[in-house]
Amino acid sequence: MYSFSTQSTIASVIDLSGIELHNGNFTKLKMLPADVNVGINFIRKDITDRDNIIKLTPNSVSSVSNCTSLSNAAGVKISTVEHLLATLSACGIDNMNIEIFGGEIPALDGSAETFLKVIEIAKIKKQSSARRYVKVLNPIEVSINDSFAIIEPSNQFELDVTIDFDEKAIGKQNFKIAPNINSFKKNLASARTFARLHEVSSLRASGLSKGGSLENTIVVDEEKILNPEGLRFANEFVRHKTLDLMGDLYVGGPILGKVITFKGGHKLNHALLVALYSSADSWKFINL
């Protein structure tokens, strides 16, 4: 069960920098504490000629191809937000301003581990106002081709993720977790993003994965892992898909419900969130 009954922010400022996974540029970001009910806001400091604030809401999602991207009405965009959002979800952080010089969150090592470490150093600050949860009341299911996702009522946030890839190095894997800050730290935070070797050239041809390397991505060639250090977990692939799901769902705020996905990704995760919020009798806001 989530233990956060009140809203939270961070107690001190956090500075981070690194290479963008898709754009390949060096970028800097700063996480700042924010007052109650401010929510999570991305502020593009490199843009000054129009509205540069992107507020985290389901309506701000503008692209779910290979990563999750957010945009505002002025067309200002921020990409690859899912690993940071998964960390904010685990830490119960509701209010934060994130200043960034560039259009993408840095990849770091391809996981959420660094985000968690710097937040633990900065410390989490409890705030006075009650935290609002989305309580799932009725099951919702969506499908895209042979993939599907279901969200159903539960008194806690639960994830049940199954992946199924042709590559022998990945295959079929399942992972279940009721994530909190401790289980996230132990089981999900360090799971890295991955790519299949045959996809890399097409990704780069379409302008993506310019900053991708064995330093921030697990690369799979059929039955082989190309990273010299190997895997951090035997089932690191499904753990990372669970991490992504957690971040994608946090776009809509903290949820009390069980989510089951099969062969999911950013597109399916967002479709589930849209379907849930489009069904007014399937959820309600509650305070713990």
N, C-alpha and C positions, 0 to 999 in steps of 0.2 A: 504493500500500500504506500502511496506517496505520503511523505511525512510533512510536506510543506503546506501549512495552513495559511501562512501569510506570504505576501509578495517578497521578492528578493532582488538585490542588485549585487554589484561587486563593491568591495570596500575601498579599493584604490585603483589607479589607472594602470592599464596594461599596454605595453608596446610590443608589437611583433612585426617581423618582415620576412619576406621570402619570395620564391619564384611562383608565378601563377601556372597552374597545371596546363591550362588550355591556351591562354594568350602568350605564355612564355616570358612575360615581363617581370621585372623585379618590382615588388609592391610593399608598401608599409601600411600597417593599420594600428589604430589606437582604440582600445575599449575603455569607455568611461562610465562611471556610475550614473544612474538616472533616478529621478524621483518616482514615486508610486504612480501607477496608471499611465506612465509615459510609453510603456511597451518597448519593443526592440526596433531600433532605427539604424539604417545604414546611411552614412553621410559621405558622398563622394567629394572629397576635399579638392580633387583635381578639376572639378567642374564648378565654375563661378558665374556662368552666364544665364543660368536657369535654375529651377528648383532642383536641388541636389540631394534631397532627403527621400529615402525609400523606406516606408513603414512596413514592417512585417505583418502581412495579412494574407489570407488565401487569394484575394483578388490581385495581389502584387506579383504573383507567379506569372512570368511571361514566357518561359521556355523550360522544357523538361527533357531536352535532348542531351544525353551524356552527363548532364549535371542539372542542378536546379538553379534557375536564374530569376531574379526579381527586377521589376521595373516600376517607375512611377509614371504619372500622366505626362510628364515632360519628356519621356523617353530615356531617362537616365537609368542605367542598368548595373546590377551587381550579380556576379555568377559564382557558382561552386560554393554555395552557402551551407550545404547540408552537413558537413562535418562539424563546423562551428555550432550550428543549430542543435545538433545531437548532443553536444557537450552542454549547451545552455539548458536543454531539456533535462539532462541527468542532474545538473546542479540546481535545478529549480529557479533559474534566473529569468525574471519577467521583464525587468527594466534595464535597458542598456543602450547607450549611443555608441555606434561603431564608426569611427572616422577612418576613411581609407583613401589612399592615393592610387587609384587604379580601378579597373572594372572587374576584378576577381579576387576572391579570398586566397591568400597564399596556400600552396599545397603542403608545405612543410614536408613531412615524411610520408604523406599519403593517408595518414590516419588522423584521429582526433586527440592523440596522446599529448601533444604539445599544448593544445588549447586547454585541456584539463589541468595540466601541470601549472600553467601560468595563472589560471583562475584559482587554483588551490593556494598559490603563493600570494595572490592579491586578496584572497579570502572573500567569502560570501557574506553579504550584509543583509540580515533580515529587516523587513520594513513593516510599517504599522498596519497597512491595509490588507484586507482578506484577499486571498488568491482565488481566482475564478477558474473552475474546471469545466470542460465539456464532458458531460455525463451521457454516455451512449444508452439509449432507451430501447431501440429496436435494431435488429441486424440489417446491415446494408452490404450488398455484394456488387462488385464490378468485375468485368473481364475484358481483356484485350487479346484476341487470338487465343492461344492456349494458356495464357496466364490469367490468374484471378486473385482478387483480394476480398476479404470479408472483415467487417468490423462488427462486433457484437457486444452486448452489455457485460460489464465486469466491474467489480468494486476497486480494481486497480488497473494500472497500465501494463498490458501483457503483449508480447510479440511472439509469433510462431511463424518462422520464415523457412521456406524450402526453395532451393535452387536446383536446376538440372541442366548441366552443360554437356555437350558432346565430348569435350576435351577430357581425356582420362585423368589429367592432373586435378581436375575439378570434380566432374561427375555430379552425382546427386547428393546434396547435403541438407540437413535440417538443423535449426537452432531455435531454442525457446528461452525466453528470459522475461522476467518482470523487472525492468531496469530501474535502479536507483543509483545514486552516486557511487556506491561501493561496488555493485555488480557491474556497472558500466566501466569503472576503472579496471576491474579484474578481467572482464570478458570481452569488452567491445572496443574500448578507446584506442588500443594499439593495432587493431585490425586494419590493414592497408587496402587502398583501392587496387583494382587489378584490370589488366587488359590482355586480350588474346593477340598473339603476334600478328596474325593475319589481318587484324583490325587496325593495327598501328598506322600503316601507310595510308589507309583510307581516311582515318581520323585526321592525319596531318594534311592530307590533300584538301580536306574540307575546312582547314584552318583551326583544327582542334589539336590538343595534346602536344603543342609546341614546346611546353616545359616539362613534358613527361620524360622520366628516366627511371633507371633501376633504383635510384635514390628515393623515389616517391611513388612507385607503382610496381606491383607484382606483375611480371610478364610471363605468360604461359604459352608454350609451344607444344600443343598436343599433350603428351604425357610428361613433358619437362617443365620445371620451374627455372627460368633463366637467371633469377637473382642468386648470386653466389651464396648468400647467407641462408637461403631457403625460406621456409614459412615460420611465422611466429606461433601459429596454431595449426594443427592438422586440418582444421576446417575454417581457416582464416577467410576464405571466400564468402561463405554464408554469414560469418560474423560481420564482415564489412557490409554486406547487403542489409543486414539488420541495423547496423549503424546508419546507413543511408536512409532506411525507412524511418528510423527514429527522428532524424533531422527533418525529413520531408513532412512528417506529421506535425512537427512543432511549429510549422508555418501557421497552423490554426490554433496554437496554444496548447496547454496541457490537457490531456485526454484521460478519462477513466473509461477504458474499454479494452477488449481483446482484439488484436489485429492478426489475421492469418493471411499470408501471401504465398503464392506459388509462381515461380519464375517471374518475380516482380522486378521493378526498376522505378526510376523517377516518374515516368509517365503514368504507370499504374498507381503508384503511391498518391500522386496528385489527383488522379481520377477518383480514387476512393474518398479523399478529403472533400472534393467538390460534391460527390454524391451524398456524403453524410450531411454537409451543410445545406444542401438543396432540399433535404427531407426534414421539414420543420418538426415533425412529430417523432423523429428518431433520436433527438438529443435535447438536452437542456443545460443551461449554466447552473452550476452549484458552487457553494463554498463549503470547504471541509469544516 
